[in-house]
């Protein structure tokens, strides 16, 4: 089915729906009246620190030219290279000779992330999901999260039969585009957030609310294959606030982004995925749903699905902010 995208209206609708949704909760409760601490967030591109496998090409937001990330002792790091047998996602340098606008197409890299967590008893989690907020009973509250990320991109030819899809502000500026143009602004929001099961904590109640976030995915298309890496200007994060009996608690967690990575790559800190021509849904649209059961505590209690959509568009003659789906450059 051909898609039509009215850029300003669509972004506004997503944000308004997210703001209006009633929030609700997360994983364990605090014990006694102790003051909870904030969960540590694993390093990601856009966190302001050049760390892990980041460098200027992979993450110009965090790393200066010639700078390479220092190992943080944590696995992965976002973004990473595409891996053995594939071409790493590498953006055209902003200082390179700009590609003529007539050769540049527009598109979007979008994602819908859904997390359903089984409530119950277990361990305090491990790796990215380990939590200092685990009660003596080691109970996990059932949880439902849904978030949507929308990211318009330029589709830039990069040599023979290779294209780069990017929304990097430096690359946009180098090719004569305004990074502040609303039609090129990425947006992300939680549409649903709620508890589904308090796992026996009958005296507890909490709300969970996701923030507005901003993803800057980048992809390469070559030899019938996309390699897509999601990095972030603003990371998705959940804020939890509630009470158990008379004790209050409040903290931030990052469960959605870790489940997002686990679904795409099998690693919670690596948001890299591959799509192929088998994922084509007609001309100008590719979509694939990645699914995983993860968060071993000790059973995999998080059931995650991430739909990634890559769409090629062209602006209409009468309404430049109205984009209609069109064949991608390599399909023409």
N, C-alpha and C positions, 0 to 999 in steps of 0.2 A: 504494500500500500504506500502510495506517495505521501510524504510528510510535508507539511507547511509549518513554518516557524515564524511567529510574530514576536520578535526578540524582546522588546521592552515589556509587553503585556505578559509574556510567559514568565519572565523573571519575577515580575511583581506578584503573579498568582502563586508561584512556588513559595515566596517569602511570606505572603499573607497567610497561606494555609498552614505553614509551619508555625507562625506566631500564634495562630488561633487554636492549634491542637493542644489538648490538655495533657500535660506531662505526667509522668508517674515514676519510676524507680531504678534500682540496680541490685547488685550482688550482695552481700552480707550486711550485717548491722554492727554497730559499735557495742562493745560490752561495757557495762557499768556506766560511769559518767566521763570516761576518758575522752580527751580531745583527739579526734581523728586526724590523720595526716593525709596529704594529697598524694595520690599514686604517682610514681615516677613515670614519665612518658618516654618511650624509647625514641632514639634520634630519627628525625625525618627531615627531608629537604623542606626548607622553609622555617626551621626552628631557630634560625639565627646563628647556628654553630656549624662550622665546616668539620664534619665528623664522619666516621665509618668509611664508606667507599665513595663519598662525595668528592667532586672536584669542580672546577669552573664550568666544564662542559656539561656535566650531569646535573649540577645544581648551582647556577650562577647567583641565586638568591643568597647562598651561604658562603660560597668560596670565591675568593679573588683569583685572577688569572695566575696560574702557576701554583696555586695552593691546593693541597690534598688533605683530605680528612684524616684525623688521627683516630686510631681504633679506640672505641669506648668500652671494649670488653663485652659488648652485646653483639649478637649475631645480626647479619644482614645490614640494614641501612637503606634508606630510600632516597632517590632511586638507585638502582644498580644496573650493570650491563645486562644485555639480553641473555647472556649465558652461552654455553658451548654450542656451536653449530648455527648460531644466529648472529645477525648484525646488531651491535649495541645501539641503543637509541642515542643518537648524537645530533644536536641541533646545529644548523648552519651558523657559523660565527657572525655576530652582529656587525663585525668590521669587514666581512666579505663583501664583494660586489653585489649590490642588491639585485634580486631577480625582478625583471619588468613586471609591473602589476598585471599586464595582460596574460601572463603565464601563471598567475597565482589564483587559486580557487579558494572558496570558503567552505567550512564544514563545522562539525561539532563532535566532541568526544564526551558522551554522557554516561552516567552510571546510576543505577538504582540498587541500594544495599538494604537487605532485609535480614534481621537477626531475630531468631526465636530461641530463647534459653529455657531449658527445662529446670524448674525449681527442684530442690531436694538437698540431700546431705552428701558430703564427700570430703575432699581435702581443700586446702586453701589455694589450690591452683598452682601452676608452674609457668615459668617463662614470662611472656607478655601478660598473662592473665593472673599472675600471682598478686595477692592483695594483702595489705596490712590491716584491712578492715574485716578480717575473718573472725567470726565469733567462736566461742568454745565449741559450739555445736557444729561448726563448719558447714553451715547451711547457706545455700545459694537461692536467692529469690528469682522466681521465673520472670522473664523480661521479654518485651517485644520492642524492637526498634526498626524504623524505616527512614531512610534518608535518600535524597536525590541530589545529584551533582550535575550541573549543566556548564559546559565549557566550549564556547565557540572557538574555532581555530582557523589559522591560515593553512592552506595546503600548498607547499612550496616545492617545486621540482629541485632535486639535488643530485644531478648527474643523470646518467642514462637509466631509465626505468626504475627510478627511486624517488620517493617523495617524503617530505617531512611535514608532519602535522603539529603545529605549535601555537601557543598563546604567550610565549615569552615576551614580556614588554620590550626588551632590548631588540629582539628580532622584529617585532611589529614596527617599532620606530625606524629601524634600519631600512625597512621596505616601504616606508611612507605611510604607515597606518598609525592612528592615534590610540595608544593603549588605554586612554580614558573614554574612548567611544563606547557607549552603553551596549552596542551590538556585539562588542568583543569582550565584554566583562563576564568573567566566570562567576557562578554563584552556587551555593550549596546550602541545604537546610534539612532539618529533621521534620518529617511529616507526621510521624507517629512515635510515641514514647510512653510506655506504661508498664506497670507490674502486671503479671498474670498469676503469680503464686507467691505467698509470703513464707512458704516452706515451714509452717509451724510457728512462725513469729507472730502470734495473734495480737500482741500488744504493740506491734510496730506499724508504722505507716511512713511512707516517703514518696517524694515526687522526684522525677528525673526529667531534665530538660536539656535538649541538645542546642548547641550554639549555631549561628550562621558560620559557614566555613567557605573556603575558596580554594578549589583544586585547579592546578595548572598541568593537566595531562599533556604528554608529548608522545608522538608515535612516529615510527617509520613504516613505510610500505615498500616492500621490495620482494620480487619473486613470488607474488601471490600471498604474502604474509605481512601482517601487522605485528609490531612489537610495541606495546603501549605501556608507559610508565606514568603513574599518578604521583605528582608532588604537590605541595600545598603552600599557599601564602598564609592561610589560616587553617590550622588543623581542626578536624571535627573532634568534639569533646562533649562529654555528658556531665552535667552538674546535678548532684544528688543532695537533697536536704530532707530530713525527717526526724522522727522521734521513735524511741523504743521505751515504753512506759513513760518515765519523766525525763529521760536522758535524750538530749538533742544531738544531732550529728550533721555534718555537711562536708562534702568533698567533691573533687573532680576525678573522673575516670576517662579512659580512652578505649573502651571495649569495641566500639563500632569500627574504628580504623584498624585495629588488630584483627578482627574477624574479616574485614575487607581484604587485608593482605593475605590471610590464610586461605581465603576462597580463590584469589587470583593465582597465587604462586605456591601455596603450601607453607609459606613463612609469614608470620604476622607482621614483620617489618619490611616486607618486600612487596610493593604494590605494582608488580610487573605482570603483564598477561600477553598472550599471543592469540590473535584471531587469524583465520585463513579464509580463502575463497569459499570454503564450505559453509562459512557463516554469512555469506551474502544472502540478502533477502530482497532480490530484485536489484535494479540498477540504483546505485547511490546509497545503499543502506547495508550495513553489516551489524549483526547483533549475536551475542553469545551469552548464555547464563552459566556462570561458574557456581558450583555448589560444593559445600564441605560441611562435615560435622567436626567440630573442633572444641577447644578449651578443655583439655584433659584435667579432670578434677574429682576422681580419677577418670570417670567416663567422659566422653565428648558430649557436653551438654548444650553447646551452642550449635544451632542449625542455621547455616548461612547460605544465602544466595545473592550473587552480585550479577546484575545484567549490565553488560557493557555494550553501548551502541555507538557506532561510528557512521555519521551521515554526511553526505556531500550536498551542498546547497548552491543555489545561485540567486542573487537578488532579482526581484521583479523590476520591470521598467518603470512602473508607476509608483511603487512603494519600495524605496531602497531598504527599509527596515523589515520588509516582508521577504523571507527567504523560502524558496520552494525546493523540494528535493530534486536532484539532477544527477545524471551519471557522473561518477568520479573521473578524474582526468585519465586514469589508466584504463577506464572502461570505454573511452571514446575512440 
